[in-house]
Structures are given as structure tokens and as C-alpha cells.
Amino acid sequence: MHEADLAVVGAGPAGMAAAGEAAQAGLRVALFDAQTRPGGLVYRDIYHEEQEWEAALDAAALEGRSLIAGLDQPGIKLIGGAEVLSVEPGFRLTYRQDAVARTLRARRVLLATGGHERPMPVPGWTLSGVLTVGAGQILLKEAGLLPRRAVLLGTGPLLYLFVVQMLHAGVTPTALIDTQTRGDLARAMCHLGGVFGGWPHLSEGWRMLRMLRRAGVPRITAAHDVVIEGEERAEAVRFQRRGAQHRLPCDAVFLHHGVEPNLQVSCALGLAHRWMPREHCFTPVCDIWGEAVATEAGLAGVFVAGDGAGIVGARAAGLQGRLAALRVAESLGRLDTGARDALAAPLRRQLRRALAVRPFLGAAYPPFAEACGHERDATDPALGPALSRPPLGMVLPGGVPGGLAELAGSGGEAVANGAGALSPGALGDGSPDAPEAEKIATGPTCHAGGS
């Protein structure tokens, strides 16, 4: 007997939206998440209503409250503090909760595993005091902690958002060093058409830049030849800009140069993946409803939504989750095709608007080339062991075979075959401290991976 019509793995924006939409259609939903409470990384902070830094929440994050409220339905079972260990044919899920292994059978599975930051291997990145921006946000959101003399290094909107969050928390960074170049901005101009559709995103970006200027935070662009100096911990950041060398003393460095999909589960389930040159990452191959294409050895009937299917942002992730839920409801006989399409039409219009600015952002904030493995020697001891990786393929924690090892196609449209059903223990213990070298997918343009 099936305990759930739909099992959703991940309780972030996409997972919560999908669960709410599916429950409204009369489906029984099991919503899994490693955290005890829903929200994912994006909405992690909304439970801390009394923190002084709550003003740093952006408008999109506030939508999380309504998504969480939408989970209060009889048809939704939240399984928090749980790690999904295996998904076997017939959608028999084995998961670990409270140190006990349990099983659940579902009729469909939706992966809403989100994204993670790209590692940014520059000389000195393994020193104590060097963190990702995502780690810094967790420190701020969960403990209200921040270093006093910090340098932010890399590129992308999240870098600027974190500066604003630091300012709201009463901490002024030493500087923001952006690797973005004038050439990046020139290439982004080719996508001006989407800028107007994504006007709220751009206005938010300009607002953040104004806050940086008012707070007196130095913003340095076009940095290259970056080195983090220090004996045992970060002491300074050295870099080149316009033919001159600069050095900024600091106590901590926050790194960020983009986000990419979390592909561990989708690869292990044998879903097909393709290399996306513009996004600099692999993504699952899905139809317009989020239903994934399975390889010969993979599982059919799996859906992927949100950043796990390609980085789209919180709002678009929620819309994708709802669209996937409508398709699941139709496939299980809870909606006819006409009703499904009628409900989907306004969601698709909203999704087009939410995605309009993505090409512009992707061109304006590309990954830092020097941290992508092409302009640095992988044997350089200053980079640590994480660049000793195969030129192609993905190795998953626990030694899952296959992954992205078999590549086909041309012109950057590489399709990767997965490993089939996700076996118990295939993803290890889910620890964020798993070696970076075991979680890296590489492609023809840029090494991609994360924690």
C-alpha cells in the first residue's frame, strides 16, 4: 500500500509550494527535509522574528511565511530531521530519522533539493577564517554571529545581499572585492530585453548598491590573481587590479562566485543531465512540467523543481513546484487535463516574468575563471587537494558509480547518464563536511561543485 501519493524531497520554496498545491488537489503528501522545520536555506531566518537583523530579509524571503502556512493541511505529512537514504523502483523510500531507518512507499517522487554554492579554490582558501557566503548567512541567521573585519570576495547577487545583511546586523565589512569585469557587463547588455521583465530584481540590486555607498563599504571590481594570505588563518587578501597590486588586511574572508544545482540525488536515480554553457553547470533534463527524463537504468516518474533543476531563485522555484504538483495530480487522476492547464496558465505567466532576468544575471556574474581550474595548475599546493579531480564526470559520496561519467553530445549539450536507483547509504551520511573532491562535477567550461 502507498502511504503517500507524492513524496517531496526538500522543504525549501519548491518543495513547500509543491506540497501545498498537491494537497489542495487532494493528494497525500510526504514532505522530507534534513532540517526539523520547513523553509530550506532561503527561509531559514524567518523563525527568528525578534532578531535585530530581521530587517535584512529581502522581500522574496518574506513569501516563505505564506508557503509555510500552506503546509497546515490534513493531506501533508512533514517528516523533518530526516535523511533520504534510498529510492528504489516502485518509489520505496528509505530514510533515517532519529537514528532509526524507516520506509515509505509513494506513487510519485519530486526532488526539490535546491542548490549550493560553487567552491572557489583560490590560493589560501583552506585557511581558518575563510568561509563561503552561505556559511556566513547561517552564522548570522542562526546565531547572530559575524566577524568584525571581513572581506567579501567573488561575484554574484548573493555577495551583495550578504553585505546588506551584515550592515543591518551592525557590522561593516572591510571591502567587497568583485571579480566581475567590464567585459562581463558588456556581454550582459545582450540580454537587456529580459531586464525589464525582471525589473524588481534590478531595483533591489540598485538599492543594495546605494546601501553600500552610504555605509562607505569599498567596492572593488575586476580583481584577479587573488591570494588569501596567512600562516594558520586568513590575515589579508592580495589581488591585482588594472596593473597594480593591492593588499587588504582582514580577519575573515567570505567567498562566493555563484550557485549551482544539487545533483547528488538526481544523478544517483539515473536521471539524464546536460551541460548548460550559459549557467556553467549540469542540470537534469526535464519537460515543461518538471518531469525528468530517465536513462535506461534510471527511474521513470521522477519530477525535479526549483534550483535543483537549474538555478532560478526562490520565487520561480515555488512556481515550478506548483506546476510539477499539477502534473502529478493529473497523472494520478485527481485533475483532468483541462483543469490542470487552466490552473497552470497564470503560473506559467508568472514564471516567465520571474525568469526573464536570469540570462542577464548569468552573463553579468560569471564564475571566477581563475577558480574554475583552467588558469591554475591543479597540482598547486596553495589550492589544496580539491583540484585533483578527473577532467570529466561526477563522483558522489559513498562511491556511487556512473554519475556524470558518460558524456555525449556536442556544442556544450553534453548529456550525462546516471547510476540508476539510489541505494541505501549511497549519499553517505549527508554531512556538509564530506570532502569537496567527492562532490565535484566538471564540464567543458568550468568545474562545478559544492557542499
N, C-alpha and C positions, 0 to 999 in steps of 0.2 A: 504494500500500500504506500502511496505517496503522501508524505507528511506535509508537503508544500507543492503548490503549482509552480512557483518561481523561487529559486534560491539566488539571492543577490550577494555577491562577494564584494564588500566595501560599502561603508556607510558615509561616504562623502556626498557632495552635491548630486552626482549622477545616481548613486545608489539610493539615496533617500528619495529623490524625485521619482525614480522608477518604482520603488516600493509603494509610495503613496498613490501613484497613478494605477498600478496594478491592483491594489486593494480596492480602489474606487470601482474598478471593473469587476469586482467580485472574486479576485484570485486570492489564494492563501500564499503569503509571502514569508520566507525566512530570510532575514537580513543579518549577514555576518559582518563583524568588524573586529579587528585586533584590539581596539580601544573599548573600554567599558561603556562609553557613551557615544552616540552618533555625532557626526559632524565632520569627520575626516580632518586632514591637516588645515584645510581652508577655514573651517568654522571651529577650530579647536578653542578659540579665545572667547566664544560667546557665552560660556558658562561663568566667566569671571566678571560679573556685572559691576562689581564695586571697585575694580582696579582703576588706578588713576590713568592708565594708558588706554582705557577703553575708547577714548576719542580717536585713537589711531586706527580704529576699524574703518575700512573703506565701505562705501555704500553697498557693494556687492555682497560683502560678508554678512551684512545685516539680513539678507534674504535667507540666511541659514536658519533663523528663528522660525520662519514660516514652514520651511522644509521639515524641521524637527517636529513642529506641531502637527504636521501632516502625517507623522508616523503613529499618532494616537488613534489608531483604527483597529477594530477587532480582528481584521484579517492579517495583521502584521505581527510577526514574532521577531523581536530583536534579540539576536544571540551575540552579546557583547563579550569582550575579553576572549575571543575565540580565534584560533588559527586554523584555517582550512588546510588539511594535510594531503587530501587526495580527492580527486573527482574521477570516478570510474564510469565505464559505459552504463547507460541507464540512469545517469546522474545520481549515483550514490555517493554522497559527500561524507568524508570522514574528517572530523575536526576535533581539536583539543581545546577544552575549556575547563578551567580549574584543575589542571593536571590530569584530566580524565579524557580518554578518547571516546567520542560519540559518533553516531552516524545519522544521516538524514537522507531521504530519497525525495527528489524533486522531478518535475516534468520538464522544466527548462532551467537554464543557468544564465545569469547575467553577470559579467565581470565588470566591476566598477572600481578597479584597483588604483586608479589615479596615476599621477606622475611622480617623478623625483628629480632632484637636481642633477645636472651633469657634474661629474667630478672635474675639478680644474687643476690638473697637475702642473704646477709651476715650481721652480726650484724653491725649496723651503716650505712646501705645502704640508709636510708631515710634522712640522714643529708644533710644540704645545702652544696653544693660544690661537691657532688657525682653525676656523670653523666655516661651515657653509652658512649662507644667509638663513636657510631653513632651520638649521640648528639654533641660530641666534633668535629666530622667531619663537621657537619652542621655549628657550630660556626666558624670553620676555613674557610670553603668553601664560606659561605655567608657573613660573617662579618670580617674575618681575625683576629678573637679573640682567644686567648689561655691563660690559667693561667700560671704563671711562675714556680711555684713549684708544679708539678703534679706527681702523682704516677699512673702508669697503672697496673691494676690488673685483672687477669683472664688467658685466654689462647686462642689460635687460630691465624691464619694468619692476620686477621684484626687488632689485637692488635699490631703486628709488623709493619704493613703498617702505622698505625696511628703514631707510634713513628717516622718513616721516614718522614711523612708529617710534624710533629712538628719540626723536625730538619731542614727541608727545609724552614720552616717558621721562623727559628732563635730561637726556644725555645727548650732547652734541658731538658727532663723530669728528675725528681729526680731518678726514677728507674722504671724498668719493672719487676713486680712480676708475674711469670708464675706458674700456678698450675700444669702444666704438670710434670709427674713423669717419672722415668726410665722405669717403667712398661708399661707406655703408649707407649714409644718409642719401647720397645721390642715387644709389640703387633703390632705396625705399621710395623715392619720388615716382618710380614707375608704377607704384600701387596707390597713387593718390585717390583714385576712384573709390577705393574702399574706405578711405579716411573719413569721408562724410557719413557713411553708414555706421562707422564706429566712433562717431563724434563724442559720446560720453567717455570713452576710454581716453581719447586725446585730451579732452578738457581736464580729466583727472590727472593726466600726465603733466600738463602745464601748471596745474595747481600745485603739484608736488615740487616742480622746479622753482616756483615762486617761494615756496616754503624754505627750500634750501638756500636761496639767495637771502631771504630775510634773516635766516638763522646764521648766516655767514659761513656756511659749510663750503669749503673749496671743492669745486667740481672740475676735475682734470680729465680731458678726453684724449683719445689717440695715443694712449700709453702702450708701450711694447717693451720687449726684453725685461720682463718683470721678474724680480727676485725678492723673496722674503728672507730677510737676514736675521740671524740669531744663532746662539750656541745651542741652548736647550729649548728655548721658547722664542716666539716672534718678538723681535726688537725694532725692526724697521722694514719698510718696503722701498726697494730701489727699482727705478724704471727709467726708460728713455722716452723722450718726447721732443719732436722737432729738432733732433740732433744734439740735444742736451740731456745730461744725466741728472736725475733728481733722487732725493732720499728723504723719506718721511719717517721719523721715529714713531713708534706705537707700542701698545701693549697687547693688542689683539688685531687679527685680520679676519674679515668676513668675505668669503669667496662666493661668487655666483656668475655663471655665464649660460643660463638657460635651464629649461626643464624639458624632460622627455618622458614618454610613456613608460610605465612599469610593465614590462613584458614577461615577467617570470612565469606567471600562471598561464598566459595565453600561449607562450612557447611550449610549456610542458603539456598543454592539452592538444598540441598538434595543430594549432590554427596556422593558416598561411599568413606570412608577413611580407611586406615590401619596403624597400628603402625609399624614403622620401627626401630628395635632394634639398628642397626648399626648407624643410623642417629639420634637416640634419639628424634624422633618426629613422628607425624602423617603426612601422605601425601595422596592426592587424588589418587584413583585407576584409572589409565588411560591406554590406549593401546599405541602402539608404535608411534602413530601419535599425542598423547596428548588428544584424545577424552576420556572424563571422563565417568565412569560407574555411572549411576544414581540409587538411591534407588527407591523403589516402589513409594514413594511420591515425588521424585525429578524430575528435568527437564532433558530430553534427548537432545543430540546435543550440549552439552557444552564442550569446549576444555579448557585445562589448560596447560600453558607453562611457563618455567623459574623457578625461585626459589619458586614460589607458588605451584609448583608440586613436590618440593624436591630441596634442596639446591645444585646448580650445578655451580654457578659462572656466570659472565656476558657473556663470550664467548659462553658457552654451552646454556645459556638461549636464546641468539639470534638464535642459530641453531634450538633449539626446537620450537621457534616461527615460523621460516620459514617452518619447517616440518608440523606444525599444519595448517599453511596457505595453503600449497599444498593440504592437505587432504580436507580442506574446499572447495577449488576451484574445486577439483574433485567431491565432493559430490553435488556441485551446477551446475555441467555440464560444467565448464569452462576448465577443463583438463580431458583427458581420463586417464585411469589407467596407460598405458604405459608411457605417458609423465610425469605423476606425479612421477612414480618410477624412471624414468631417472633423473629427477631433484633432487630427494631425495637422490640418491645413494652417490654423493660426500658429501652431508651434513651429512649423517649418518657416513661416514668415519671420517669426522672432529669431529663429536660429540663423537665418541668412543675415539678419542685421547684426547679431552677436559675433558672427564670424567674419564680417566684412573687413575689419581692421587687421585681421591676422596676417595676411601677406605683407602688409606694411610693417608690422612689428617684427616679423621674421627677417625681413631684409634690413631693417634698421638696427637690430640687435643680434647679429650672428654670433655663434660661438667664437671664443678667442682662439685664433688659428694656432698660436704657439702652444696652447694646451690641448690641441687635438691630435698630437702625435706625429704631425708631418714636418714640423720645423724644429723638432727637438729630437735628440738621439734617445731612443727608448732605453739605452743602457746607462744614461746619465745618472750617476748615483744621487745627484741632488734632487731628482724627481722621485726617488724611492722605487719600490718594486712594481708598482701598479701599472707601469707602461710595458712590462714584459708580458705581452699578450699576443695571441695569434692575430694575423692580419685580417682574418675574416671569421665570423662565427660568434656564437654566444655560449659561454659555459655557465651553467646555473649552479647555485649552491647545492651540494649533495651529489654532484656529478651526473646530473641528468644528461643523457646522451642526446645528440641531434641538435636541438636548439635551432640556431640560425646557421648551422654549418653548411647546408646545401643551398647554394645561391644560384639563381638562374635569371635570365632576362638581360636587358641591355639598356643603355641610356639612363642609368640610375634607377630603373624599375626592377631592382632585384627582388625576387620573391623567395622567402626562406621557408623551409619545411620544418615543422615542429617535431616533437618527440612522441606524440600520442597521449594517452591518458596520463594524468598526473598521479604518480604512485605515492603511497604513504612515505613521508619523510623526504620527498624529492626536493622540497624547498628548504630543507634544513629546519632550523628552529625559528625562522623568521626574524632572527636578530638583526638589528640595524648595524651591528658590529661585524657582520660577515665580511671577509676580505673583499676589497674592491675588485681585485683581479678576477674574482669568481662571478662578477655580476656585470661584465662589460660586453656590449655588442659593438662590433666595429663595422664600418661600411666604407664605401669608396670615397666619401668626402671627409668624414670626421668620426673619431672614436666616440662612441656614445655609451653611457652607463650611469649608474647612480647607486644610491644607498637606500 
